[in-house]
Amino acid sequence: MQSLRSRAIIFLLKHRHWFSLKLKAEVIDFKTPIRQMRDKVEKSAARMAKMPEGMEVVPADMQNPTGEILRYKDSQDDRMILYFHGGGYVMGSVKSHRGIVGKFVKGTGFSALCFEYRLAPEHPFPAALNDAVAAYQWLLDQGTDPSRIVFMGDSAGAGLALATLLALKEKGLPQPAGAAVMSPWTDVACTGESYKKTDPLAPKGSFSVYGKYYAGDNDKTSPLISPLYGNMEGLPPLFLSVGENERVLDDSVRFAEKAKKTGVDATLKVGEGMVHCYPVLSPLFPEAKEAMDAICAFVKRRLGE
């Protein structure tokens, strides 16, 4: 049964526009200024996403893309989380996601590399994917064994992480030890029935607008854009977390089912009454903390704690 605390917090999130004296919730369309959305994300992160005490941020010695490593106390870099930040492929950054990534670094005891992939619409597909492959290649070039790397990501970043696994297969590069993704956007074509749902953390119109910006003139069902349509055979163990009440629910359910049919060890956790990327709301309510703990446990198992 869903906790009263989660119900209350999700209610406040759903009606957060009231605090700005607006009668209606935000709607995203092609007239919505990209720069305004990006600035809003950065300001919100600066206000709310505080990193755990004891976290160290170190610029990574990498270019194209740039990135940074988060370390917590005595965490070592021989085992690494490669984190793919969310933001619909059009916004979000390493800085905006420090608070989120920091929770997983603290929860697992492993350092994390977060990188700045290029954003749409200025840089549509395959810019972000190329940057993701380059970030993984940088870790390999540093001598990090692929069996000691786990991919993590949220929303569009989670979809990018799964697409990167497919790209590595195409390129003949080794797979990481696993991937733990939250509310992955695996179907940029938005064909699932769950896209009819209402989710307070993903404004109406957002996925269709962001999908057009990211795909550009390319087919939205291309597997490297929408990994749901790819051949998943040979992928490493996966952990997918998604909320029951969110638009990309079917993206996770369909991806997990398809992966299992090809022999992939895929675990799917659907949070009752939960919303988009709810684990990052830990420790605000018990369902989020439980999901965060489950993700951290998966990462620890895959990296051989």
BELUR-V476808 format. One record per helix or strand of 3 or more residues. SS is the DSSP state (2 for helix, 1 for strand). FROM is the first residue (numbers start at 0). TO is the last residue. If there is no record, write none. Layout:
SS/FROM/TO ; SS/FROM/TO
//
This chain:
2/3/13 ; 2/15/19 ; 2/33/47 ; 1/54/58 ; 1/66/71 ; 1/75/83 ; 2/97/107 ; 1/109/114 ; 2/126/140 ; 2/145/147 ; 1/148/153 ; 2/155/170 ; 1/177/181 ; 2/192/195 ; 2/205/214 ; 2/226/228 ; 1/237/242 ; 2/248/260 ; 1/265/270 ; 2/277/280 ; 2/285/301
//
